Amino acid sequence: MNSLFQNIQYKFKNGTVVEKTIYLNILVFIAMHAINVLAFLFNSQENYLYNWFSMPADLNLFILRPWSLITYGFLHGTFFHILFNLIFLYYIGNLFLEYFTAKQFLNFYLYGTAFGGLLYAISFNYFPVFQGVNASLVGASSAVSAIFIGIATHIPNYQIKLRFIGYVKLWILALIFLVFDLIQLPNGNSGGHIAHLGGALYGYFTILQIQKGKVNLSLFSRIFKKKNNLKTVYKSKRKKTTTVRKNNQEKVDAVLDKISKSGYDSLSQSEKDLLFDQGKK
């Protein structure tokens, strides 16, 4: 048993960010269903993990559980729900990492989850069709949508080989994905499909901003970037670099003046080395 836990610990520690995210989702899934079993044995109908970390459509409940805007993205109701989400996340997440960093992956996962949750909350409290509906949102689908639509926007002509079909461009798969969510809105799990679209919108517009050079990691990265640029350490380093360059230039000018007066042979070895080093820059 110890070797099993050590093996899992080793794989988690040395896995990619995609694998770590998958492991975390699986761990939460196991914990949630373990609590379900305990609740059944003690004749309780309440699953505290699910209730406290799923995202409620009721704004009054959401205000009391603001963390649910992110935590719902790590909860799954059924085995097939988590299975399909994590298989899709594994393949599309690793493709994403070929073009972006692990930090960017986490940004897309977390912000995609948040945007999906926000669109879900707005829709359930604005559209008349959802009035009086008591619902809650779980699943990593919003995050997966953000990552999938994001990478499809970045490399739309990338081709994926599908069994029995052949090679299909990524933008075509993304379009099918979005159309499916739209046409499924009236046919059950409306909240889930709306959340998918929220994550997709985040992925699409964030990639457009990255391609324009306006952001590095996410729509909010500039907030943190500005703070870092205002650090005194950064300014002093720049000032120091400018001072060093100025001193070097003064030394070179002095050596050149000496050559004009006494000739190259009058230079010391250190002065010759200075000219040689300057010539390589």
C-alpha positions as CSV (number, residue, x, y, z in Angstrom):
1,M,0.0,0.0,0.0
2,N,2.9,2.4,0.9
3,S,4.5,1.7,-2.5
4,L,1.2,2.6,-4.2
5,F,0.9,5.9,-2.5
6,Q,4.6,6.6,-3.1
7,N,4.1,5.9,-6.8
8,I,1.1,8.2,-7.0
9,Q,3.0,10.9,-5.0
10,Y,6.0,10.6,-7.4
11,K,3.8,10.8,-10.5
12,F,2.0,13.8,-9.2
13,K,5.3,15.6,-8.2
14,N,7.0,14.9,-11.5
15,G,3.9,15.2,-13.8
16,T,3.1,18.0,-16.2
17,V,0.6,20.7,-15.2
18,V,-2.0,18.9,-17.3
19,E,-1.4,15.6,-15.4
20,K,-1.4,17.4,-12.0
21,T,-4.8,19.0,-12.9
22,I,-6.2,15.7,-13.9
23,Y,-4.9,14.0,-10.6
24,L,-6.5,16.8,-8.6
25,N,-9.9,16.4,-10.3
26,I,-9.7,12.6,-9.7
27,L,-8.8,13.1,-6.0
28,V,-11.8,15.5,-5.5
29,F,-14.1,13.1,-7.3
30,I,-13.0,10.2,-5.0
31,A,-13.4,12.4,-1.9
32,M,-16.9,13.5,-3.0
33,H,-18.2,10.0,-3.5
34,A,-16.5,8.8,-0.3
35,I,-18.6,11.4,1.5
36,N,-21.6,10.2,-0.4
37,V,-21.1,6.7,0.9
38,L,-20.7,8.0,4.5
39,A,-23.8,10.1,4.2
40,F,-25.7,7.0,3.0
41,L,-24.5,4.9,5.9
42,F,-25.5,7.6,8.4
43,N,-28.8,8.1,6.7
44,S,-28.0,11.6,5.6
45,Q,-29.0,13.1,2.3
46,E,-26.5,16.0,2.3
47,N,-23.1,15.9,0.6
48,Y,-21.2,18.8,2.2
49,L,-18.4,18.8,-0.3
50,Y,-20.8,19.1,-3.2
51,N,-23.1,21.6,-1.6
52,W,-20.3,24.0,-0.5
53,F,-18.1,23.8,-3.6
54,S,-20.6,23.5,-6.5
55,M,-21.8,26.8,-7.9
56,P,-25.4,27.7,-7.1
57,A,-27.6,29.5,-9.6
58,D,-29.2,31.4,-6.7
59,L,-27.3,34.7,-6.3
60,N,-28.1,34.8,-2.5
61,L,-26.4,31.4,-2.0
62,F,-23.5,32.4,-4.4
63,I,-22.8,35.5,-2.3
64,L,-22.3,33.2,0.7
65,R,-20.0,30.9,-1.3
66,P,-18.0,33.1,-3.7
67,W,-15.2,30.5,-3.9
68,S,-17.6,28.3,-5.8
69,L,-16.9,30.4,-8.9
70,I,-13.6,28.4,-9.2
71,T,-14.2,25.3,-7.1
72,Y,-17.1,24.0,-9.2
73,G,-14.5,23.4,-12.0
74,F,-13.0,20.5,-10.0
75,L,-16.2,18.7,-9.1
76,H,-18.0,16.1,-11.2
77,G,-21.3,14.4,-10.6
78,T,-20.9,11.1,-12.4
79,F,-18.1,8.8,-13.6
80,F,-18.7,9.4,-17.3
81,H,-18.8,13.1,-16.7
82,I,-15.3,13.2,-15.3
83,L,-14.1,10.5,-17.7
84,F,-14.9,12.5,-20.9
85,N,-13.8,15.8,-19.4
86,L,-10.4,14.5,-18.3
87,I,-9.7,12.5,-21.5
88,F,-10.5,15.6,-23.6
89,L,-8.4,17.7,-21.2
90,Y,-5.4,15.4,-21.5
91,Y,-5.2,15.5,-25.2
92,I,-6.1,19.1,-25.8
93,G,-4.1,20.3,-22.7
94,N,-0.9,18.7,-24.0
95,L,-1.4,20.3,-27.4
96,F,-1.9,23.6,-25.6
97,L,1.4,23.1,-23.8
98,E,3.3,22.8,-27.2
99,Y,2.6,26.4,-27.8
100,F,2.1,28.0,-24.4
101,T,3.5,27.7,-20.9
102,A,2.2,25.8,-17.8
103,K,1.3,29.2,-16.2
104,Q,-0.8,30.1,-19.2
105,F,-2.5,26.7,-19.0
106,L,-3.5,27.4,-15.4
107,N,-4.7,30.8,-16.4
108,F,-6.9,29.4,-19.1
109,Y,-8.2,26.6,-16.7
110,L,-9.0,28.9,-13.8
111,Y,-10.3,32.0,-15.8
112,G,-12.2,29.7,-18.2
113,T,-13.9,28.2,-15.2
114,A,-14.7,31.7,-13.7
115,F,-16.1,33.1,-17.0
116,G,-18.2,30.0,-17.5
117,G,-19.6,30.4,-14.0
118,L,-20.3,34.1,-14.5
119,L,-22.2,33.5,-17.7
120,Y,-24.1,30.7,-16.0
121,A,-25.1,32.9,-13.1
122,I,-26.1,35.8,-15.3
123,S,-28.2,33.6,-17.6
124,F,-30.1,31.9,-14.7
125,N,-30.9,35.2,-13.2
126,Y,-31.8,37.1,-16.4
127,F,-33.6,34.8,-18.8
128,P,-37.2,34.1,-17.9
129,V,-37.0,30.5,-18.9
130,F,-34.8,29.8,-15.8
131,Q,-36.9,31.7,-13.3
132,G,-37.6,29.5,-10.2
133,V,-35.1,26.9,-11.3
134,N,-33.0,25.6,-8.4
135,A,-29.8,24.4,-10.0
136,S,-26.0,24.1,-9.3
137,L,-23.1,23.9,-11.6
138,V,-20.2,21.4,-11.5
139,G,-17.6,20.1,-14.0
140,A,-14.3,21.1,-15.7
141,S,-16.1,21.6,-19.0
142,S,-15.8,25.4,-18.9
143,A,-12.1,25.2,-18.4
144,V,-11.7,22.6,-21.2
145,S,-13.7,24.8,-23.5
146,A,-11.4,27.8,-22.8
147,I,-8.3,25.7,-23.5
148,F,-9.8,24.0,-26.6
149,I,-11.2,27.2,-28.2
150,G,-8.1,29.0,-27.3
151,I,-5.7,26.6,-29.0
152,A,-8.1,26.3,-32.0
153,T,-8.0,30.1,-32.3
154,H,-4.2,30.1,-32.1
155,I,-3.6,27.3,-34.6
156,P,-6.9,26.9,-36.6
157,N,-5.4,24.9,-39.4
158,Y,-3.7,22.3,-37.2
159,Q,-5.0,18.9,-38.2
160,I,-6.0,16.1,-35.9
161,K,-6.5,12.6,-37.2
162,L,-9.8,11.0,-36.1
163,R,-10.5,7.3,-36.4
164,F,-12.8,6.4,-39.4
165,I,-12.8,10.1,-40.5
166,G,-9.2,11.1,-41.2
167,Y,-7.5,14.5,-40.7
168,V,-9.8,17.3,-39.6
169,K,-8.7,20.9,-39.0
170,L,-8.9,22.2,-35.4
171,W,-11.2,25.2,-36.3
172,I,-13.7,22.8,-37.8
173,L,-13.8,20.7,-34.6
174,A,-14.1,23.9,-32.5
175,L,-17.0,25.1,-34.6
176,I,-18.8,21.7,-34.2
177,F,-18.1,21.9,-30.5
178,L,-19.7,25.4,-30.2
179,V,-22.7,24.6,-32.5
180,F,-23.4,21.4,-30.4
181,D,-23.5,23.5,-27.2
182,L,-25.9,26.0,-28.8
183,I,-28.4,23.5,-30.2
184,Q,-28.4,21.6,-27.0
185,L,-29.4,24.5,-24.8
186,P,-33.1,23.7,-24.9
187,N,-32.6,19.9,-24.5
188,G,-31.4,19.6,-20.9
189,N,-28.3,20.6,-19.0
190,S,-28.8,24.2,-20.2
191,G,-26.6,25.5,-17.4
192,G,-23.7,23.3,-18.4
193,H,-23.9,24.3,-22.1
194,I,-24.0,28.0,-21.1
195,A,-20.9,27.6,-18.9
196,H,-19.1,25.9,-21.9
197,L,-19.9,29.0,-24.0
198,G,-18.6,31.3,-21.3
199,G,-15.3,29.4,-21.1
200,A,-15.1,29.4,-25.0
201,L,-15.5,33.2,-25.1
202,Y,-12.7,33.6,-22.6
203,G,-10.4,31.3,-24.6
204,Y,-11.2,33.0,-27.9
205,F,-10.8,36.6,-26.9
206,T,-7.8,36.0,-24.7
207,I,-5.9,34.4,-27.6
208,L,-6.8,37.3,-29.8
209,Q,-5.3,39.7,-27.2
210,I,-2.2,37.6,-26.9
211,Q,-1.7,37.6,-30.7
212,K,-2.0,41.4,-30.7
213,G,0.7,41.5,-28.0
214,K,-1.6,43.1,-25.5
215,V,-1.4,40.4,-22.9
216,N,1.1,37.7,-21.9
217,L,-0.9,35.3,-19.8
218,S,-4.5,36.4,-19.4
219,L,-6.9,39.4,-19.7
220,F,-5.9,40.3,-16.1
221,S,-2.1,39.8,-16.4
222,R,-1.4,43.5,-17.0
223,I,-2.6,44.3,-13.4
224,F,0.2,42.2,-12.0
225,K,2.7,43.2,-14.6
226,K,2.3,46.9,-13.8
227,K,3.0,46.2,-10.1
228,N,6.2,44.3,-11.0
229,N,7.4,47.0,-13.3
230,L,7.1,49.6,-10.5
231,K,9.5,47.7,-8.2
232,T,12.6,49.8,-7.2
233,V,14.8,46.8,-7.9
234,Y,13.9,46.9,-11.6
235,K,14.6,50.6,-11.8
236,S,17.9,50.4,-10.1
237,K,19.1,47.6,-12.3
238,R,18.3,49.6,-15.4
239,K,20.1,52.6,-13.9
240,K,23.1,50.5,-13.1
241,T,23.3,49.1,-16.7
242,T,23.2,52.7,-18.1
243,T,26.0,53.8,-15.8
244,V,28.2,50.8,-16.8
245,R,27.7,51.6,-20.5
246,K,28.6,55.2,-19.9
247,N,31.8,54.3,-18.1
248,N,32.9,51.9,-20.8
249,Q,32.3,54.5,-23.5
250,E,34.4,57.0,-21.6
251,K,37.3,54.5,-21.4
252,V,37.0,53.7,-25.1
253,D,37.1,57.4,-26.0
254,A,40.2,57.9,-23.9
255,V,41.9,54.9,-25.6
256,L,41.0,56.3,-29.1
257,D,42.3,59.7,-28.1
258,K,45.6,58.1,-27.0
259,I,45.9,56.3,-30.4
260,S,45.4,59.6,-32.3
261,K,48.2,61.2,-30.3
262,S,50.7,58.4,-29.8
263,G,49.7,55.6,-32.1
264,Y,48.4,52.1,-31.5
265,D,51.7,50.7,-30.3
266,S,51.6,53.0,-27.3
267,L,48.5,51.2,-25.8
268,S,48.9,48.8,-22.9
269,Q,47.6,45.3,-23.1
270,S,44.5,46.1,-21.0
271,E,43.7,49.0,-23.4
272,K,44.1,46.7,-26.4
273,D,41.8,44.1,-24.8
274,L,39.2,46.8,-24.1
275,L,39.1,47.8,-27.8
276,F,38.9,44.2,-28.8
277,D,36.0,43.4,-26.5
278,Q,34.2,46.6,-27.6
279,G,34.6,45.6,-31.2
280,K,32.8,42.3,-30.6
281,K,29.6,44.0,-29.3
